Amino acid sequence: MKSLPMRIAKWSLLALAVVAVLGLAIAPFSRSLIEQWSRSDVVARSRLVYNSIQYPVVRAIADGQLNRLDSIFEGVALDERILAVGLCNDAGELVKPTRLMPKTFSCEKVARSESESFSSIINDGRRILVGAFPIVERNHRDYLIVLHDLSFIDARSGEVQAFVVAALVAITVVIAGIAAIFVVLMLRGWMRSLRFAVEEARSGGQTSAAPRAKTLVDNQIQKLLHDIEIDRMPISTGQVDWSPKALQELLHNLLPGAEVLILSNREPYIHNRESTGIAVQTPASGLVSALEPVIRACGGTWIAHGSGNADRETVDADDRIAVPPDEPAYTLRRVWITDEEQDGYYYGLANEGLWPLCHIAFVRPQFREADWQAYEAINERFAEAVAQEARTEDPIVLVQDYHFALAPRLIRQRLPKATIITFWHIPWPNAETFGICPWKEKIIDGLLGSTILGFHTQFHCNNFFETVDRFVESRIDREHATVTVGGHETMVRPYPISIEWPPKALAGQPSVEACHVEVRRSLGLPADVKLAVGIERFDYTKGVLDRMRAVDTLLTREPQWKEKFVFLQVAAPTRSKLATYQSLQSEAVALADEINARHGSATWRPVELIIRHHESAEVFKLFRAADICIVSSLHDGMNLVAKEFVSSRDDEAGVLVLSSFTGASRELSEALIVNPYDAEDMASAVGIALRMPDQEQRERMRLMRQQVRESNVYRWAGRMLIDAARSRQRRHILDIAEQNQRQDFEGA
C-alpha cells in the first residue's frame, strides 16, 4: 500500500495537469465569452439609461419643451462608455442629438418595433451598438436612441486573456506549494506518533496523564473541525431554493436541536367574541405576514401581547394555545397588558415617540416620562416570559421591532448563552435625528444586547453605526460590521425582509379574468375601466393623501381618462386612539369627496375609498383584478404590500408604481419608481402605467416575480439563522480554547 505522502504527490501532479489542460481549453473561447458578456452589459446599461430618464423625457415631450432634452441627454452622454444619445421623432427625424453623435447616423437605421430593439452598425471603423426604446405619448411614437462604443471589448479581451494566464500560473504554484507543505507536515506527524508509540512501548503500555489530556483535546478539535466543515456546506443564500423544507433542513444541519422563540407585540392570531361566537382574526400586519410562515416552518413558541377580547378564554392555564387553529404547528404564548399600560407603552412611547422619530414623516414625536416607564416595565415582562418559555439555556430568540428595544439586553441578563437576533422593522434615522430621543443611550444599549441586529437596508445599518458612535462608548469595527460594548460583540447586518413564496393567500384564488370581472361588478364599474389600487393600514407614513392628489393631477392633465379610470383605496383603521390617525382618516374622506366632486359624474367616481380590514384572500383578489398598484410610502423600512402585489400576478400583468423611499424600491427596480412628495411625478408615472404595452408589463413583472421568489421570507430567515449558526460556532471555539487553557493550567 502506497504511503499517504506519495498519494498526495500523485494527486498534486494530476491537479497540475488538469489545470494546464483547462488553460489550453479555455483560451480559444475567452474572446467569444467576453464578447457575449460585454454586449449583455451594454444592453443592460442601455436599459438602465432608458429607465432613469424615461419620465423627464416623456414630460418634456408632453409639455412641448424639447429644449429640456439638451441637459438630460448631455448628462447621460458624460458616461465614458456611452457615445451619444438622441431622439428619433414620429417623422423619422433625429432630434436633440448629443455632440458626439456620428454624422452618418440616421433614424432610418433604427429598428422600429413596439418594444425595445438593439442593432449594430460600423462607423469610422468602430463597432457601435444602437439601442432604440419606444416612447408613446398621445398617439405619437418616438424612440430614445442610445449609442454605445463597443471598441472597449477588444481591450477587455486582451486583459482577460492575460489574467487567465497569470491565474493559471498562480494556481499551479499554490497547488505545488500546498502539496509540499502538507507532505512535510504529515511526515512530522508520523514521526511524533512513532516516538510516542516507542515511548509507550518502553513504559509497558502505560500512558501518562499528559497523553490522556492530549487525546481529549484531539477529540474536541476533531469535533470542532466537523463543525467548521458544516460551515463550508453549500448554504449560500443564492444557491438554495428557499422553502419551509429548506428552512427546516437548515435548522437540522446547522442548528440541530435548537429551540426557536419569537417575541413581538402583535400576535399572529387574535380571538374576538362576536354575536355568532368566538372568531379568529389574522391581523393586517407586515410583521405577522413575514414571520408566521417562518415559525410554521421552524416550530417553537411565539410570545406576543394577547389583544383579543376572547384571548383569555382560549388559552390554557399557562396562557398558551396551539396555532394555527386549523393545523397547529407551533405554540402561541400570550402576555397580558392593561389598558393603562397599553396607552403608555404602545400608543405612547412606541407609536407617538419612536414611530414618527424613525420615519421622519414630519409628525412631531411625543416623549413623556410616564410612557417611558410603561415601556421599561413591559419590556421587563416580555423578557421574563421568554426566560419562562425557554426549555434550554441557549435558545435562538427572534426579537421583533421597535416595541422591544430594551428586551435584548434584559433577555441576555436572564439567558447569557442565548443567541438573540433582533430585527428592527422600521427605518433607523441618522444620528442627529435619533438624538432627539431622551432615552437614546438606553435604547441603543438594549439593542446591543443582541447577538445579531438586523435592518432592512445597508443604509439603515450605516445610520445605526453613526448613532452608536456619537452616543455610546463602544468599539465599532466597520470592516466586519460589529459593535462591542462591555466585552459583548453584536453583529449589525442588512436583511431585506420579504413574503412567503408561493403566498398562502394565492391558493384557491379565482383566475385573473374572474377576479377582474368580480371586483368591477362589486364596485359597480364597467368591465373595461382601468383600475388602480392602494392597500395598507391607515397610517400617515403610507402617503395615502399624496396618491389621491396624484390622481387629481392626472385627471386634470389628461381628462381623456375620465370615465375610463378608477382609483380604489382600501385602508384598514389602525391606532385610532391617536389624534394624528383620526385626523388622517377624516382628511382622506374629505379629499376623496373633493376629487370626486371636481372630476366625477352621476355615474362615475374617480376615487373609491373603503375603510375596513380586508383578509388576505380579499386583498389578493383586488391585486389580481387591478391594472396598477400604487405604493407611495413617504418613508418605509421595506413595504411588503409591493411584494404581495407582485406575488399575486401569476399572469405576469399589471404595473407597480413604487415610492423611492421604501426598502422595496432597492429590490423591485422594474417598478415605476416615484417621489411621493411630487404629485406631478406620480401622475406621470400613473399615466405611463395606464398606457404601458402588455409585453413591457410582462417583462417587468417577470423580473420582479423572480426577485420576490428567490428572495422570499424563508431566505430572509435563513440568512439570519446562518449567521446565528456561525456565531454559535465561534462561541464554541472560544469555549474550547478556554477549556484547553484551564487544562494546561491544571496540568502545570
PERA-V27759 format. One record per backbone hydrogen bond with DSSP energy under -0.5 kcal/mol. CO is the residue of the C=O (numbers start at 1). NH is the residue of the N-H. E is the energy in kcal/mol with one decimal. If there is no record, write none. Layout:
co: <CO	CO>
nh: <NH	NH>
e: <E	E>
This chain:
co: <3	4	5	6	7	8	9	10	11	12	13	14	15	16	17	18	19	20	21	22	23	24	26	26	27	27	29	30	31	32	33	34	35	36	37	38	39	40	41	42	43	44	45	46	47	48	49	50	53	54	55	56	57	58	59	60	60	61	64	65	66	67	67	68	69	70	71	72	73	74	75	76	79	81	81	84	85	86	87	87	88	89	93	93	95	98	102	106	107	110	117	119	121	123	126	127	128	128	129	129	130	131	132	133	135	135	137	140	140	142	143	143	144	145	146	147	147	148	148	150	151	151	152	153	154	155	156	157	158	159	160	161	162	163	164	165	166	167	168	169	170	171	172	173	174	175	176	177	178	179	180	181	182	183	184	185	186	187	188	189	190	191	192	193	194	195	196	197	198	199	200	201	203	205	208	209	210	211	212	213	214	215	216	217	218	219	220	221	222	223	224	225	226	227	228	229	230	233	236	237	240	243	244	245	246	247	248	249	250	250	251	255	259	260	261	262	263	265	270	270	271	272	272	274	277	277	279	281	281	283	285	286	287	288	290	291	292	293	294	295	300	301	301	302	302	303	304	305	308	310	311	311	316	319	320	321	323	323	330	331	331	332	332	333	335	338	339	340	341	342	342	343	344	345	346	348	348	349	349	350	352	353	354	355	356	356	365	368	369	370	371	372	373	374	375	376	377	378	379	380	381	382	383	384	385	386	393	395	395	396	396	397	397	398	399	399	401	402	404	406	407	408	409	410	411	415	418	419	419	420	420	420	421	422	422	423	423	427	430	431	433	434	437	439	440	441	442	443	444	446	446	447	451	452	453	454	455	457	458	459	460	461	462	463	464	465	466	467	468	472	474	475	475	476	477	477	481	482	483	484	485	488	490	491	491	493	499	503	504	506	511	512	513	514	515	516	517	518	519	520	520	521	526	530	531	531	532	533	534	536	537	539	541	541	542	543	544	545	546	547	548	549	550	551	552	553	554	558	559	561	561	564	566	566	567	567	568	568	569	569	570	571	572	575	578	578	579	580	581	582	583	584	585	586	587	588	589	590	591	592	593	594	595	596	604	606	607	608	608	609	610	610	615	616	617	618	619	620	621	622	623	627	628	629	629	630	631	638	639	640	641	642	643	644	645	646	648	649	655	655	656	656	657	658	659	661	662	663	664	664	667	668	671	672	674	674	675	677	678	679	680	681	682	683	684	685	686	687	688	689	693	694	695	696	697	698	699	700	701	702	703	704	705	706	707	709	710	712	713	714	715	716	717	718	719	720	721	722	723	724	725	726	727	728	729	730	731	732	733	734	735	736	737	738	739	740	741	742	743	744>
nh: <7	8	9	10	11	12	13	14	15	16	17	18	19	20	21	22	23	24	25	26	27	28	29	30	30	31	33	34	35	36	37	38	39	40	41	42	43	44	45	46	47	48	49	50	51	52	53	54	57	58	59	60	61	62	63	64	65	64	66	68	69	70	71	72	73	74	75	76	77	78	78	79	82	83	149	147	98	145	89	95	143	92	89	95	87	101	105	109	110	112	132	130	128	126	123	150	121	130	131	148	119	146	117	144	137	142	140	137	142	135	88	145	133	86	131	83	84	129	150	153	154	155	156	157	158	159	160	161	162	163	164	165	166	167	168	169	170	171	172	173	174	175	176	177	178	179	180	181	182	183	184	185	186	187	188	189	190	191	192	193	194	195	196	197	198	199	200	201	202	203	205	204	206	207	212	213	214	215	216	217	218	219	220	221	222	223	224	225	226	227	228	229	230	231	232	232	233	235	239	240	242	247	248	249	250	251	252	253	254	255	255	258	396	301	398	303	400	305	272	281	310	274	279	277	274	279	272	270	283	285	289	290	291	292	294	295	296	297	298	299	331	262	303	304	333	264	335	307	311	314	314	315	319	334	316	332	329	330	323	302	333	321	334	304	306	342	343	344	345	346	347	348	349	350	351	352	353	353	354	355	366	357	358	359	360	361	367	372	373	374	375	376	377	378	379	380	381	382	383	384	385	386	387	388	389	390	417	397	419	261	398	399	421	263	401	423	404	405	408	410	411	412	413	414	415	418	420	397	421	422	451	452	399	424	454	401	425	429	434	435	436	437	440	443	444	445	446	447	448	409	449	450	491	422	493	424	495	461	462	463	464	465	466	467	468	469	470	471	472	474	476	477	484	478	481	482	492	477	490	475	488	485	483	453	493	455	713	506	507	509	515	516	517	518	519	520	521	522	523	524	525	524	529	566	627	628	568	630	570	572	539	542	634	635	632	547	548	549	550	551	552	553	554	555	556	557	558	561	562	564	565	530	532	568	569	608	534	570	571	610	536	612	538	578	581	582	583	584	585	586	587	588	589	590	591	592	593	594	595	596	597	598	599	600	601	567	609	569	610	611	571	612	619	620	621	622	623	624	625	626	626	655	533	631	657	632	659	664	643	644	645	646	647	648	649	649	650	652	629	657	658	672	631	674	662	636	665	666	667	668	669	671	673	658	660	676	678	679	682	683	684	685	686	687	688	689	690	691	692	692	697	698	699	700	701	702	703	704	705	706	707	708	709	710	711	712	712	716	717	718	719	720	721	722	723	724	725	726	727	728	729	730	731	732	733	734	735	736	737	738	739	740	741	742	743	744	745	746	747	748>
e: <-1.9	-2.5	-2.4	-2.3	-2.7	-2.3	-2.3	-2.0	-2.4	-2.2	-2.2	-2.3	-2.4	-2.2	-2.4	-2.8	-2.3	-2.1	-2.1	-2.9	-1.9	-0.6	-1.2	-1.1	-0.9	-0.6	-2.3	-2.6	-2.4	-2.3	-2.9	-2.9	-2.2	-2.3	-2.3	-2.4	-2.6	-2.4	-2.3	-2.4	-2.2	-2.3	-2.5	-2.4	-2.9	-2.1	-1.9	-1.1	-2.0	-2.7	-2.7	-2.4	-2.4	-2.7	-2.5	-0.6	-2.1	-0.8	-0.7	-1.5	-1.9	-1.2	-0.5	-1.2	-3.1	-2.6	-1.8	-1.6	-2.4	-0.5	-0.7	-1.8	-1.0	-0.6	-1.5	-2.9	-1.9	-2.9	-0.7	-3.9	-2.4	-2.0	-2.6	-0.6	-1.9	-1.9	-1.4	-1.8	-1.5	-0.6	-2.8	-3.7	-2.8	-2.1	-2.6	-2.7	-2.7	-0.5	-0.6	-2.4	-2.1	-2.3	-2.0	-2.8	-0.6	-2.6	-0.9	-2.3	-0.6	-3.2	-2.9	-0.5	-2.1	-2.0	-2.7	-2.3	-1.2	-2.3	-0.6	-1.8	-0.6	-0.9	-2.4	-2.5	-1.9	-2.0	-2.5	-2.5	-2.2	-2.3	-2.8	-2.1	-2.3	-3.0	-2.5	-2.2	-2.4	-2.8	-2.3	-2.2	-2.6	-2.8	-2.2	-2.5	-2.9	-2.5	-2.1	-2.6	-2.8	-2.3	-2.2	-2.5	-2.6	-2.4	-2.2	-2.6	-2.5	-2.2	-2.4	-2.5	-2.8	-2.5	-2.5	-2.6	-2.6	-2.5	-2.5	-2.5	-2.4	-1.7	-3.2	-1.4	-0.7	-0.5	-1.5	-2.5	-2.6	-2.7	-2.1	-2.5	-2.8	-2.3	-2.0	-2.7	-2.6	-2.0	-2.4	-3.0	-2.0	-2.2	-2.5	-2.3	-1.7	-1.4	-0.8	-1.0	-1.7	-2.7	-2.5	-0.5	-1.3	-2.3	-2.3	-2.6	-2.2	-2.2	-2.3	-2.6	-3.0	-0.7	-1.4	-2.2	-3.5	-1.8	-3.4	-3.6	-2.5	-1.4	-0.6	-3.0	-2.4	-0.5	-3.3	-1.6	-3.5	-0.5	-2.5	-2.7	-0.6	-1.6	-2.4	-1.8	-2.6	-2.4	-0.5	-2.3	-1.8	-1.6	-2.2	-2.7	-2.4	-2.6	-0.5	-0.5	-3.2	-2.3	-2.4	-1.1	-1.3	-0.7	-0.8	-0.6	-1.9	-2.6	-2.4	-3.1	-3.1	-2.4	-2.4	-3.2	-0.6	-1.6	-0.6	-2.3	-2.2	-2.5	-2.1	-1.5	-3.1	-1.3	-2.2	-1.1	-2.8	-1.7	-1.9	-2.2	-0.8	-0.5	-2.5	-2.1	-3.5	-1.6	-2.6	-1.8	-1.3	-0.6	-0.5	-2.0	-2.2	-1.9	-2.4	-2.6	-2.2	-2.4	-2.2	-2.1	-2.0	-2.4	-2.2	-2.1	-1.7	-2.1	-2.0	-2.1	-2.2	-1.7	-0.5	-0.6	-2.5	-2.8	-0.5	-0.8	-3.0	-2.9	-0.6	-2.8	-1.6	-0.7	-0.6	-1.6	-3.0	-2.3	-1.7	-1.1	-3.3	-1.9	-0.8	-2.6	-0.6	-0.6	-2.5	-2.2	-2.1	-0.5	-3.3	-3.2	-0.8	-0.5	-2.5	-1.7	-1.9	-1.6	-1.2	-2.1	-2.6	-2.4	-2.3	-2.2	-2.0	-0.7	-1.4	-1.8	-2.5	-2.8	-2.2	-2.6	-3.6	-1.5	-2.6	-2.0	-2.0	-2.5	-2.2	-2.1	-2.8	-2.6	-1.6	-2.1	-2.5	-0.7	-0.5	-0.5	-2.6	-0.7	-0.7	-2.1	-2.7	-2.7	-2.9	-2.2	-1.9	-2.3	-2.3	-3.2	-0.5	-1.9	-2.6	-1.4	-1.2	-1.8	-2.6	-2.6	-2.0	-2.9	-2.7	-1.5	-2.1	-2.2	-1.6	-0.6	-3.3	-0.8	-1.3	-2.4	-3.0	-1.7	-3.3	-2.7	-3.1	-1.7	-1.8	-1.7	-2.7	-1.1	-0.5	-1.8	-1.5	-2.1	-1.7	-1.8	-2.2	-2.4	-2.5	-2.4	-1.6	-2.5	-3.3	-1.9	-1.9	-1.9	-0.8	-3.0	-2.5	-0.6	-0.6	-2.9	-2.2	-0.6	-0.5	-2.9	-1.8	-0.8	-2.7	-2.0	-0.5	-1.9	-2.6	-1.5	-1.9	-2.0	-2.6	-2.3	-2.0	-2.2	-2.4	-2.4	-2.1	-2.1	-2.5	-2.4	-2.1	-1.8	-2.4	-1.9	-2.8	-3.5	-0.5	-3.2	-0.6	-0.5	-2.5	-0.9	-2.2	-2.5	-1.6	-1.9	-2.4	-2.4	-1.3	-1.2	-0.5	-1.8	-2.4	-0.6	-2.9	-0.5	-2.1	-2.1	-0.5	-2.5	-2.4	-1.8	-2.4	-1.6	-0.8	-0.9	-1.5	-1.7	-2.4	-0.6	-0.6	-2.8	-3.1	-2.5	-1.0	-2.0	-0.8	-1.5	-1.5	-3.1	-1.0	-1.6	-1.0	-2.1	-2.6	-0.7	-2.1	-0.8	-2.2	-2.5	-2.3	-2.1	-2.5	-2.3	-2.5	-2.5	-2.3	-1.3	-0.9	-0.6	-2.1	-2.4	-2.2	-2.5	-2.9	-2.6	-1.5	-2.1	-2.7	-1.9	-1.9	-2.4	-2.7	-2.5	-2.7	-0.6	-0.8	-2.0	-2.5	-2.7	-2.8	-1.4	-2.5	-2.6	-2.1	-2.2	-2.6	-2.2	-2.0	-2.4	-2.2	-2.3	-2.2	-2.2	-2.3	-2.1	-2.3	-2.3	-2.5	-2.5	-2.4	-2.8	-2.2	-2.0	-2.3	-2.7	-2.2	-2.4	-2.9	-2.0>
